[in-house]
Amino acid sequence: MQIFITGSNRGLGLGFVRHYLRQGHDVWACYRSDPGGLAAIESPKLHRLRWDVGTDDGPAGALPENVDLLINNAGIYGPDKDGQSLGKVTAQAMMEVFNIDCIGPLRVVQRLLGRFSGGAVIANISSKMGSSADNSSGGT
Ligand SMILES: NC(=O)c1ccc[n+]([C@@H]2O[C@H](COP(=O)([O-])OP(=O)(O)OC[C@H]3O[C@@H](n4cnc5c(N)ncnc54)[C@H](OP(=O)(O)O)[C@@H]3O)[C@@H](O)[C@H]2O)c1
């Protein structure tokens, strides 16, 4: 499979990259600015691609012909929990979160349109922070 993962220089994204490389897949691993943990991986199946999903600039490099699995993993938490309390959160902070976490995946899907294989899967990594059903862990 050809697998495309955003925000994969560290954290869960880097874990996904390692996992799918171990399984023998081709992985397009995107990073915002610092390749981080991707720099240490030596594999002909790894394709590093710089892409800040918070801008309209698009990826800096060649895209795969076909994508079988896109994992929209890049995301930010925003200000710390206290900074996201009702009394302190700012419009600017919320706009940054929405820009990266909500509009970012839209940018990525739009840019990859025409490259998805039949039966391709798009996985959007969300969070309890984005849940409208979970009212037990509030405060933000
Ligand atoms: N870990 C958890 O417990 C948890 C819980 C709920 C949801 N999630 C979600 O799971 C995903 C991964 O979480 P994580 O814990 O691995 O987070 P993380 O360690 O903070 O990593 C976030 C990744 O997203 C990248 N990123 C942030 N803004 C970006 C942008 N504008 N363009 C491109 N890449 C960007 C970061 O790149 P930089 O290094 O350049 O910042 C980093 O690679 C996120 O979407 C997060 O919301 C995680």
The ligand as a MOL file (V3000), in Angstrom:
LIG
                    3D

  0  0  0     0  0            999 V3000
M  V30 BEGIN CTAB
M  V30 COUNTS 48 52 0 0 0
M  V30 BEGIN ATOM
M  V30 1 N -1.4610 11.6200 22.3370 0
M  V30 2 C -2.7340 11.6400 22.7490 0
M  V30 3 O -3.0660 11.2040 23.8610 0
M  V30 4 C -3.8190 12.1740 21.8370 0
M  V30 5 C -5.1180 12.2650 22.3390 0
M  V30 6 C -6.1190 12.7380 21.5180 0
M  V30 7 C -5.8460 13.0970 20.2270 0
M  V30 8 N -4.5950 13.0190 19.7480 0 CHG=1
M  V30 9 C -4.3510 13.4370 18.3530 0
M  V30 10 O -3.4600 12.5450 17.7270 0
M  V30 11 C -2.6260 13.2650 16.8110 0
M  V30 12 C -1.1560 13.0270 17.1710 0
M  V30 13 O -0.9950 13.3210 18.5410 0
M  V30 14 P 0.4360 13.2680 19.2540 0
M  V30 15 O 0.1900 12.9860 20.6840 0
M  V30 16 O 1.3610 12.4070 18.4840 0 CHG=-1
M  V30 17 O 0.8530 14.8120 19.1150 0
M  V30 18 P 2.3000 15.4890 19.0700 0
M  V30 19 O 3.3350 14.6110 19.6680 0
M  V30 20 O 2.0880 16.8580 19.6390 0
M  V30 21 O 2.5650 15.5940 17.5010 0
M  V30 22 C 1.7600 16.4050 16.7050 0
M  V30 23 C 2.2880 16.3370 15.2970 0
M  V30 24 O 1.5020 17.2200 14.4870 0
M  V30 25 C 2.4230 18.0740 13.8000 0
M  V30 26 N 1.8450 19.3570 13.4460 0
M  V30 27 C 1.3230 20.2980 14.2800 0
M  V30 28 N 0.9300 21.3640 13.5620 0
M  V30 29 C 1.2260 21.0900 12.2640 0
M  V30 30 C 1.0680 21.7910 11.0550 0
M  V30 31 N 0.5640 23.0390 11.0170 0
M  V30 32 N 1.4580 21.1960 9.8990 0
M  V30 33 C 1.9850 19.9520 9.9060 0
M  V30 34 N 2.1840 19.2380 11.0220 0
M  V30 35 C 1.8020 19.8060 12.1920 0
M  V30 36 C 3.5930 18.2310 14.7310 0
M  V30 37 O 4.7090 18.7460 14.0380 0
M  V30 38 P 5.7890 19.7250 14.7700 0
M  V30 39 O 6.8250 18.8160 15.3810 0
M  V30 40 O 6.3350 20.5610 13.6730 0
M  V30 41 O 5.0560 20.5240 15.7940 0
M  V30 42 C 3.7500 16.7830 15.1810 0
M  V30 43 O 4.3870 16.0310 14.1940 0
M  V30 44 C -3.0220 14.7320 16.9210 0
M  V30 45 O -3.9380 15.0560 15.8930 0
M  V30 46 C -3.6990 14.8100 18.2810 0
M  V30 47 O -4.6760 15.8300 18.3530 0
M  V30 48 C -3.5780 12.5640 20.5380 0
M  V30 END ATOM
M  V30 BEGIN BOND
M  V30 1 1 1 2
M  V30 2 2 2 3
M  V30 3 1 2 4
M  V30 4 1 4 5
M  V30 5 2 4 48
M  V30 6 2 5 6
M  V30 7 1 6 7
M  V30 8 2 7 8
M  V30 9 1 8 9
M  V30 10 1 8 48
M  V30 11 1 9 10
M  V30 12 1 9 46
M  V30 13 1 10 11
M  V30 14 1 11 12
M  V30 15 1 11 44
M  V30 16 1 12 13
M  V30 17 1 13 14
M  V30 18 2 14 15
M  V30 19 1 14 16
M  V30 20 1 14 17
M  V30 21 1 17 18
M  V30 22 2 18 19
M  V30 23 1 18 20
M  V30 24 1 18 21
M  V30 25 1 21 22
M  V30 26 1 22 23
M  V30 27 1 23 24
M  V30 28 1 23 42
M  V30 29 1 24 25
M  V30 30 1 25 26
M  V30 31 1 25 36
M  V30 32 1 26 27
M  V30 33 1 26 35
M  V30 34 2 27 28
M  V30 35 1 28 29
M  V30 36 1 29 30
M  V30 37 2 29 35
M  V30 38 1 30 31
M  V30 39 2 30 32
M  V30 40 1 32 33
M  V30 41 2 33 34
M  V30 42 1 34 35
M  V30 43 1 36 37
M  V30 44 1 36 42
M  V30 45 1 37 38
M  V30 46 2 38 39
M  V30 47 1 38 40
M  V30 48 1 38 41
M  V30 49 1 42 43
M  V30 50 1 44 45
M  V30 51 1 44 46
M  V30 52 1 46 47
M  V30 END BOND
M  V30 END CTAB
M  END
